[in-house]
């Protein structure tokens, strides 16, 4: 549901931006990826997604949002890993992509205590 909602917001933002561009209205969509905030729970931080793609600082995301707004571009994905992840579905077969998503959502494997 989360991925579908993100896809809708991006597509909707692009459509509204295109319709209102001639009227001087700028519509933007900021895609920050994971952000280092108090919203992150220990359970979230223990997933493979957070281990392999560290959250961006809130300051960096805020700066990217201001830059996006001032420059009038439609979409901004913050962080090179997030941009790569955003492009992954374009080049990855569906079955493999689903396995990647399932792995990223899984908690890190427990390390044996010595």
C-alpha positions as CSV (number, residue, x, y, z in Angstrom):
1,X,0.0,0.0,0.0
2,X,2.8,2.4,0.9
3,X,4.6,1.9,-2.5
4,X,1.3,2.4,-4.4
5,X,0.6,5.6,-2.5
6,X,4.0,7.0,-3.3
7,X,3.6,6.1,-7.0
8,X,0.2,7.9,-7.0
9,X,1.5,11.0,-5.3
10,X,4.3,11.3,-7.8
11,X,2.1,10.7,-10.8
12,X,-0.6,13.0,-9.5
13,X,2.0,15.8,-8.8
14,X,3.4,15.5,-12.3
15,X,-0.1,15.7,-13.9
16,X,-1.2,18.7,-11.8
17,X,2.2,20.4,-12.5
18,X,1.7,19.9,-16.3
19,X,-1.9,21.2,-16.1
20,X,-1.0,24.3,-14.1
21,X,2.4,25.2,-15.6
22,X,0.9,27.7,-18.1
23,X,-0.8,29.5,-15.2
24,X,2.5,30.0,-13.4
25,X,1.7,27.5,-10.7
26,X,4.6,25.3,-9.6
27,X,3.9,21.8,-8.2
28,X,6.8,19.8,-6.7
29,X,7.2,16.4,-5.1
30,X,10.0,15.8,-2.6
31,X,11.1,12.2,-2.3
32,X,13.4,12.1,0.7
33,X,13.8,8.4,1.2
34,X,14.6,7.5,4.8
35,X,15.2,10.5,7.1
36,X,17.0,10.5,10.4
37,X,14.2,11.6,12.8
38,X,12.6,10.6,16.0
39,X,9.9,8.8,13.9
40,X,12.3,5.9,13.3
41,X,11.7,3.1,15.7
42,X,14.3,0.5,16.8
43,X,12.4,-2.0,14.7
44,X,12.6,0.1,11.6
45,X,16.3,0.7,12.2
46,X,16.9,-3.0,12.5
47,X,15.7,-3.7,8.9
48,X,18.0,-4.4,6.0
49,X,16.7,-1.3,4.3
50,X,18.1,0.9,7.0
51,X,21.3,-1.0,7.4
52,X,22.1,-0.8,3.7
53,X,20.8,2.7,3.0
54,X,21.4,5.0,6.0
55,X,18.8,7.7,6.5
56,X,19.5,11.2,5.3
57,X,19.8,14.0,7.8
58,X,16.6,16.1,8.3
59,X,18.7,19.2,7.5
60,X,19.9,17.8,4.1
61,X,16.3,16.8,3.2
62,X,15.0,20.3,4.2
63,X,17.7,22.0,2.1
64,X,16.8,19.8,-0.9
65,X,13.1,20.7,-0.4
66,X,13.9,24.5,-0.4
67,X,16.1,24.1,-3.4
68,X,13.4,22.1,-5.2
69,X,10.8,24.8,-4.4
70,X,13.0,27.7,-5.4
71,X,14.1,26.1,-8.7
72,X,10.7,24.9,-9.7
73,X,11.6,21.4,-10.7
74,X,8.9,18.8,-10.4
75,X,10.5,16.0,-8.5
76,X,13.6,15.6,-6.3
77,X,14.8,12.3,-4.9
78,X,17.4,13.0,-2.1
79,X,20.5,10.9,-2.0
80,X,22.3,8.9,-4.7
81,X,21.2,5.6,-3.3
82,X,17.6,6.7,-3.2
83,X,17.9,7.8,-6.9
84,X,19.3,4.4,-7.8
85,X,16.6,2.6,-5.9
86,X,13.9,4.7,-7.6
87,X,15.3,3.6,-11.0
88,X,15.6,-0.1,-10.1
89,X,12.1,-1.1,-11.1
90,X,12.7,0.2,-14.6
91,X,15.5,-2.4,-15.2
92,X,14.6,-5.3,-12.8
93,X,12.2,-8.1,-13.6
94,X,9.2,-8.2,-11.3
95,X,10.0,-11.4,-9.5
96,X,13.5,-10.4,-8.7
97,X,12.3,-6.9,-7.6
98,X,9.8,-8.5,-5.2
99,X,12.6,-10.6,-3.6
100,X,14.7,-7.5,-3.1
101,X,11.8,-5.6,-1.5
102,X,11.0,-8.6,0.8
103,X,14.7,-8.7,1.8
104,X,14.9,-5.0,2.5
105,X,11.8,-5.2,4.7
106,X,13.2,-8.0,6.8
107,X,15.1,-7.5,10.0
108,X,18.8,-8.0,10.1
109,X,19.8,-11.6,10.8
110,X,20.7,-12.2,14.4
111,X,24.4,-12.6,14.9
112,X,25.4,-15.5,17.2
113,X,26.7,-14.5,20.6
114,X,30.2,-15.7,21.3
